[in-house]
Amino acid sequence: MSLSKEAVQHIQETANAAHFTDQLQDTNVPLALVPESFKVQDLEKFMAVRSRLRLNFNTESINDFVAYSIEHGNDDSGCFIDSSTMSAETVFDIGTTEVPLHQDHKAIVALKKTGPYKALLATGDDSLSQKAAAEFIEDWTDLITVADMNGGDMAPAIAAQRLRDLSIESARQLNSKVEDFGASMSAMDSIEAKNKDTLPNQITFKCEPFNGLGEFSFTVRVGILTGGDRPKISFRILRLESTQEEITERFKELLTTEFKACPFKTYIGRV
């Protein structure tokens, strides 16, 4: 009497059942063989508690990230700081080379630029109209100090108005006056910015670029572009890359200091 293919397969699976059952005893998660060709079934969802903690805590707050990392950190944890993206990640269940863990529990902080810092960086993307340049100064008056062409102090309100009233002269001089609700123009002659000695020359912009990192000072050189039909204003941030490097260094120093007494190590890099 010959056996069917299904019967032979059933006998083979039944013969190996004891071996499979022994293998399941060494797992942290309770597992069982169910009568579907002895398919492995995870029983954790039927337990009163999980077999281990699995969480991904995400925040933009350095203080909350530090507090959470200190609360849950242990000898199996590690913090990895990625200064290029202004982010950091603490992995609480790394384990060791001999006993590697699952790395299911993490905390991540990804810093976002503050409103003032984003507005400052946006001014350097392109030349600005007189109206846009004046409005930038008016919007951030409390963060700005202005110097004129001679290095003297200039009130931000006066600097904004001077930019609005700026005129240039060319073979046909174009006098452009930009107001909130309209623009008036008149033609005249020659090339140069008129009344340039009364214009703002340099802006100092102080702000906190990322929450929790403290205040930084940015120096902005004001330029007048006369190549088009209307005056254009350029805001060039001096030594921007150098200042950004200082910001990332402060981020690394802050976290390294906060975690100095923790049982886990802090690394510069990412995994």
C-alpha positions as a printed NumPy array, in Angstrom:
array([[  0.   ,   0.   ,   0.   ],
       [  1.549,   3.297,  -1.124],
       [  1.353,   6.529,   0.864],
       [  0.309,   9.859,  -0.624],
       [  2.694,  12.787,  -0.768],
       [  0.68 ,  14.581,   1.925],
       [  0.826,  11.57 ,   4.235],
       [  4.598,  11.282,   3.873],
       [  5.005,  15.034,   4.622],
       [  2.781,  14.703,   7.712],
       [  4.854,  11.806,   9.051],
       [  8.076,  13.772,   8.514],
       [  6.75 ,  16.845,  10.306],
       [  5.392,  14.773,  13.214],
       [  8.711,  12.964,  13.609],
       [ 10.559,  16.319,  13.935],
       [  8.025,  17.956,  16.261],
       [  9.938,  17.153,  19.446],
       [ 13.113,  18.678,  17.982],
       [ 11.287,  21.893,  17.028],
       [  9.714,  22.127,  20.487],
       [ 13.112,  21.93 ,  22.189],
       [ 14.401,  24.821,  20.056],
       [ 11.53 ,  27.059,  21.179],
       [ 12.516,  26.768,  24.86 ],
       [ 15.557,  29.071,  24.465],
       [ 13.655,  32.168,  23.211],
       [ 12.738,  35.222,  25.305],
       [  9.372,  35.523,  23.573],
       [  6.998,  32.628,  24.303],
       [  6.384,  30.625,  21.149],
       [  4.261,  27.608,  20.31 ],
       [  3.82 ,  25.151,  17.462],
       [  0.326,  25.18 ,  16.054],
       [ -1.112,  22.42 ,  13.86 ],
       [ -0.583,  24.276,  10.586],
       [  2.448,  22.369,   9.391],
       [  3.869,  23.273,  12.817],
       [  3.9  ,  27.001,  12.064],
       [  5.628,  29.108,  14.738],
       [  3.149,  31.411,  16.512],
       [  4.085,  34.43 ,  18.664],
       [  2.031,  34.393,  21.875],
       [  3.221,  37.748,  23.251],
       [ -0.014,  39.512,  22.318],
       [ -1.874,  37.153,  24.665],
       [  0.408,  37.895,  27.629],
       [ -0.368,  40.387,  30.388],
       [  2.887,  42.283,  29.668],
       [  5.384,  42.474,  26.806],
       [  8.487,  40.312,  26.808],
       [ 10.656,  43.461,  26.457],
       [ 10.272,  47.23 ,  26.079],
       [  9.966,  48.446,  22.483],
       [  9.588,  52.213,  22.067],
       [ 10.801,  54.984,  19.759],
       [ 10.662,  58.285,  21.626],
       [ 10.977,  61.264,  19.238],
       [ 11.273,  64.87 ,  20.337],
       [ 12.574,  68.281,  19.299],
       [ 13.368,  69.205,  22.912],
       [ 16.92 ,  68.673,  24.134],
       [ 15.742,  68.779,  27.765],
       [ 13.144,  66.043,  27.23 ],
       [ 15.623,  63.919,  25.27 ],
       [ 18.215,  64.196,  28.027],
       [ 15.658,  63.458,  30.77 ],
       [ 14.309,  60.387,  28.952],
       [ 17.807,  59.084,  28.183],
       [ 18.945,  59.447,  31.789],
       [ 15.773,  57.782,  33.084],
       [ 16.05 ,  54.706,  30.855],
       [ 19.808,  54.529,  30.263],
       [ 21.834,  51.582,  31.541],
       [ 25.064,  49.684,  30.881],
       [ 23.605,  48.265,  27.664],
       [ 22.842,  51.747,  26.223],
       [ 24.731,  54.212,  24.04 ],
       [ 24.128,  57.711,  22.654],
       [ 25.144,  58.651,  19.111],
       [ 25.377,  62.322,  18.117],
       [ 25.092,  63.306,  14.455],
       [ 26.134,  66.946,  14.374],
       [ 25.698,  67.194,  10.591],
       [ 21.917,  66.805,  10.98 ],
       [ 21.695,  68.331,  14.475],
       [ 20.239,  65.108,  15.83 ],
       [ 21.106,  62.459,  18.397],
       [ 19.902,  58.958,  19.181],
       [ 20.102,  56.962,  22.388],
       [ 19.723,  53.191,  21.975],
       [ 18.876,  51.614,  25.33 ],
       [ 19.217,  47.932,  24.449],
       [ 22.431,  47.654,  22.444],
       [ 23.894,  44.958,  24.625],
       [ 27.446,  43.722,  24.191],
       [ 29.42 ,  41.782,  21.611],
       [ 28.831,  38.602,  23.624],
       [ 25.17 ,  39.384,  24.347],
       [ 23.782,  41.638,  21.584],
       [ 20.276,  42.852,  22.327],
       [ 17.419,  43.744,  20.01 ],
       [ 17.835,  47.567,  19.847],
       [ 14.078,  48.075,  19.98 ],
       [ 14.061,  50.906,  22.533],
       [ 15.346,  54.278,  21.317],
       [ 15.106,  58.013,  21.955],
       [ 15.743,  60.498,  19.155],
       [ 16.079,  64.271,  19.221],
       [ 16.065,  66.129,  15.909],
       [ 16.521,  69.846,  16.376],
       [ 14.544,  72.233,  14.172],
       [ 15.593,  75.745,  13.252],
       [ 13.808,  78.483,  15.165],
       [ 11.656,  81.014,  13.317],
       [ 14.19 ,  83.866,  13.532],
       [ 17.042,  81.645,  12.33 ],
       [ 15.019,  80.344,   9.368],
       [ 14.07 ,  83.914,   8.442],
       [ 17.715,  85.007,   8.597],
       [ 18.925,  82.15 ,   6.39 ],
       [ 16.145,  82.829,   3.881],
       [ 17.445,  86.363,   3.253],
       [ 20.658,  84.969,   1.81 ],
       [ 18.93 ,  82.836,  -0.82 ],
       [ 18.414,  85.691,  -3.289],
       [ 18.481,  89.449,  -3.672],
       [ 15.573,  91.148,  -1.946],
       [ 13.205,  93.837,  -3.06 ],
       [ 13.254,  97.083,  -1.103],
       [  9.946,  96.141,   0.501],
       [ 11.114,  92.651,   1.539],
       [ 14.386,  93.958,   3.   ],
       [ 12.605,  96.691,   4.952],
       [  9.994,  94.266,   6.255],
       [ 12.682,  91.843,   7.436],
       [ 14.209,  94.587,   9.59 ],
       [ 10.772,  95.638,  10.886],
       [  9.741,  92.057,  11.689],
       [ 12.847,  91.338,  13.777],
       [ 13.531,  94.776,  15.286],
       [ 13.976,  93.317,  18.79 ],
       [ 16.795,  91.048,  17.546],
       [ 18.575,  93.57 ,  15.334],
       [ 21.13 ,  96.352,  15.713],
       [ 22.078,  98.392,  12.645],
       [ 25.223, 100.319,  11.718],
       [ 25.428, 102.951,   8.964],
       [ 28.192, 103.431,   6.386],
       [ 30.331, 105.283,   8.945],
       [ 29.926, 102.643,  11.652],
       [ 27.472, 104.684,  13.666],
       [ 24.311, 103.274,  15.215],
       [ 21.096, 103.505,  13.218],
       [ 17.644, 102.795,  14.58 ],
       [ 16.082,  99.754,  12.824],
       [ 12.958, 101.756,  11.978],
       [ 15.064, 104.415,  10.252],
       [ 17.106, 101.749,   8.425],
       [ 13.906, 100.157,   7.097],
       [ 12.596, 103.49 ,   5.881],
       [ 15.895, 104.367,   4.197],
       [ 15.755, 101.124,   2.243],
       [ 12.191, 101.882,   1.183],
       [ 13.189, 105.379,  -0.031],
       [ 16.34 , 104.228,  -1.829],
       [ 16.719, 105.46 ,  -5.438],
       [ 19.228, 104.67 ,  -8.208],
       [ 20.214, 106.793, -11.195],
       [ 21.266, 105.492, -14.613],
       [ 21.087, 106.788, -18.23 ],
       [ 17.453, 106.951, -17.28 ],
       [ 17.347, 107.309, -13.52 ],
       [ 14.728, 105.187, -11.858],
       [ 13.485, 106.416,  -8.524],
       [ 11.567, 103.643,  -6.814],
       [  9.615, 104.178,  -3.648],
       [  8.015, 101.054,  -2.236],
       [  5.221, 101.245,   0.311],
       [  3.041,  98.534,   1.891],
       [  0.118,  99.143,  -0.433],
       [  1.728, 100.333,  -3.642],
       [  4.803, 101.573,  -5.493],
       [  5.587, 104.893,  -7.157],
       [  8.319, 105.293,  -9.805],
       [  9.889, 108.199, -11.701],
       [ 12.678, 108.263, -14.326],
       [ 15.958, 110.301, -14.06 ],
       [ 19.749, 109.912, -15.076],
       [ 23.376, 108.24 , -14.229],
       [ 24.558, 105.014, -12.128],
       [ 24.976, 104.936,  -8.367],
       [ 22.96 , 104.607,  -5.188],
       [ 21.703, 108.007,  -4.057],
       [ 22.207, 109.094,  -0.427],
       [ 24.31 , 105.981,   0.184],
       [ 25.916, 107.455,   3.313],
       [ 22.527, 107.398,   5.036],
       [ 21.857, 103.725,   4.261],
       [ 22.331, 100.777,   6.631],
       [ 25.666,  99.064,   6.045],
       [ 25.726,  96.235,   8.55 ],
       [ 23.172,  94.369,  10.632],
       [ 23.886,  92.364,  13.769],
       [ 21.241,  89.686,  14.225],
       [ 21.148,  87.852,  17.567],
       [ 18.963,  84.781,  17.986],
       [ 18.825,  81.221,  19.263],
       [ 19.214,  79.093,  16.102],
       [ 17.925,  75.918,  17.803],
       [ 15.944,  75.754,  21.024],
       [ 18.176,  74.855,  23.935],
       [ 21.501,  75.886,  22.385],
       [ 21.571,  79.501,  23.503],
       [ 22.004,  82.744,  21.578],
       [ 24.399,  83.316,  18.692],
       [ 25.331,  86.555,  16.934],
       [ 25.263,  86.831,  13.126],
       [ 26.801,  89.718,  11.186],
       [ 24.969,  90.66 ,   7.978],
       [ 26.516,  92.934,   5.343],
       [ 23.948,  95.045,   3.461],
       [ 24.608,  95.484,  -0.256],
       [ 22.829,  97.612,  -2.85 ],
       [ 22.457,  96.107,  -6.333],
       [ 21.881,  98.623,  -9.131],
       [ 21.972,  96.397, -12.196],
       [ 18.223,  96.137, -12.793],
       [ 15.268,  98.418, -13.253],
       [ 14.809,  98.749,  -9.509],
       [ 17.218,  98.736,  -6.573],
       [ 17.8  ,  95.301,  -5.051],
       [ 19.092,  94.627,  -1.559],
       [ 21.479,  91.812,  -0.671],
       [ 21.942,  90.516,   2.875],
       [ 25.188,  88.529,   3.096],
       [ 25.787,  86.66 ,   6.342],
       [ 29.487,  86.902,   7.169],
       [ 31.332,  83.744,   8.32 ],
       [ 28.097,  81.74 ,   8.238],
       [ 29.779,  78.326,   7.918],
       [ 32.095,  79.106,  10.803],
       [ 29.173,  80.101,  13.029],
       [ 27.269,  76.957,  12.047],
       [ 30.277,  74.877,  13.087],
       [ 30.195,  76.627,  16.46 ],
       [ 26.504,  75.733,  16.777],
       [ 27.14 ,  72.035,  16.134],
       [ 30.066,  72.047,  18.585],
       [ 27.816,  73.499,  21.272],
       [ 25.239,  70.783,  20.572],
       [ 27.86 ,  68.049,  20.99 ],
       [ 29.335,  69.634,  24.114],
       [ 25.911,  70.023,  25.718],
       [ 24.942,  66.358,  25.283],
       [ 28.39 ,  65.055,  26.183],
       [ 28.288,  67.088,  29.41 ],
       [ 24.723,  66.022,  30.266],
       [ 25.564,  62.324,  29.851],
       [ 28.969,  62.459,  31.519],
       [ 27.727,  60.77 ,  34.703],
       [ 25.51 ,  58.254,  32.895],
       [ 26.326,  54.521,  32.828],
       [ 26.433,  54.537,  29.022],
       [ 28.915,  56.078,  26.579],
       [ 28.344,  58.978,  24.187],
       [ 29.713,  58.758,  20.642],
       [ 30.05 ,  61.225,  17.796],
       [ 28.583,  59.487,  14.751],
       [ 25.583,  57.391,  13.843],
       [ 24.671,  53.746,  13.592]])
